[in-house]
Amino acid sequence: MPTSEVYPKSPLVLVAVEVRHPDAGPLTDVQQRQLKSLLAPGLPLSRPFLGAPGLVASIGPGSDPQLASIQSPAIPRFMSRDIFTSVTFHRDAVVVETTSYQGHPPLFDLVRQVLRARLEVGPLDGVERVGLRYIDEVRTPGEGAPGAWGLWIDPSLLGPGLLAGRGGLSNDAWQGLATYSGDLAGRAPFDRMSLVLRYGVGDGYAVAPSGDLRRTTPPPGPFFLIDIDSYWSARDVVPVLDLDELEANLKGLHTPARTLFENAITDRLRNEVLRKHDA
């Protein structure tokens, strides 16, 4: 059920694009100044990053769901003035993140602009991985009651929650994981993709409001996590980083991720929650 609809009440709390490349070493001060100048129209704020590349959504009994990272030396990062969007330049990856998703075309345009700027200040030897990650916190009226998620989430994802409801219990927190693979529309080596789906009931937040990026922050409470990481990774060959090929690859990764999300939710969630506009 692919669609390009951007829901007014979207449950998306974070979208990230990671382009991993062979280690290019740390950016010099001159390169950082050049990048700041090139990215100034949309990402004018320089706020060095103190974590490691990659995102970890942690959900489990007795712990607050949050994004965790391992501390490391400061890494060049530039942000939008509203602090909703950032780009981080690791020595082996470029990561674009936003908590204000307006659809995949503007996101992919931004990725292209960022990579064009990165290539202008120094070469990259190829591309080893392209990842597209969507983290959703589904919050609904009356959530948290035993069996209530069945009104909003497809039964195939409810597993232990259904058992809890049948026993008169409240399923406070759990997380499942499924992996998939499939074909990409591109030519070799961009011809196969993988996808990881993390899902389950949590309480609080999957993406901490105290993180470096601002986010829309509802009151803490029960939510259903749908966390999709759609990615391509090099196998036998590390191809050249071509921006047209990369954008086609991102579009190919987006389609199964969106299809999976749409199949994971019910029409009731779409019509009664996600499509509602503020009064």
Steps between C-alpha positions, in 0.01 A plus 500: 500500500763760396394863547664840507249642749650699787258465792413821692534301825790285390645276773849544354738637761832453320615432145867434426704440187847351538749483213800300614827525308861380539681682780601842366662621822384799706404819320758778532410841640513640147261233370261564788495871423434422133212269592351760733501753217349256248223385737425841657171565312322204663729378778676808638564389859825324588447266795764224525368151566632301798356154425562211264330438162184290504178504700390263775135494604486331841170369631461253782347444841643727766673740260401822326500467120759734354765544236838398637848578369859432597708804585791589272697813399305795358391450138396779258124550491277772357137572592201695375399810694189327637721210627280243324758387243871419515782354295801334662828431323668195651831385361323202339138616465271793427178496705199723434229502769172683535214506748287705258438269204327661202514200267782319326556738203620796710699266726678341204565845350669599826711183499615580146593858599692376804695237308577742216647736760697218663647392166590860420728529805667160458465169312332187633619161377157343455182399680477199734149537641189708445243491780158660537341482845152599615408496870128531583335539839134413440284665769122463497189576707457240773837333442635277772186299575537123449428418137450865399787502250302261279286796395799684358779250422487195274460180706817352348704740719312455826632159609551508879251786530218275381597234755503760777154625408356150502637449850374829638852642522651827384789456257713790624807462276643261245691515173511269200742492208467372145746512211419503129682515168391576148586638158593859426420648160861606435767311312771301678630557761191706590266208442426358846378660820437398860254628757477473878168557675492563876157523655322475832336679790695759695439776749645848492696570182701306242690817411590696812368859510830598663693410184696751293219539246172661602191285448127524549455373854162366612449411868687179587290186487443172319588483132549236233845502341542445127871538424602419142861494378511445122853470362738391229857389576791418274590134466778418253553846351517849651350719226577862422281751684280630218228742614244395237550132582479577870169685468354212297621264771331709771172500309527122469554470876211733579230302317513174701541695825186705431311191383592315818385789719167531319440125537581523872219745581122493461266726304354610832839639605536680166154654503443571870852602604759555227285700258362734766592868474537731797182693573 
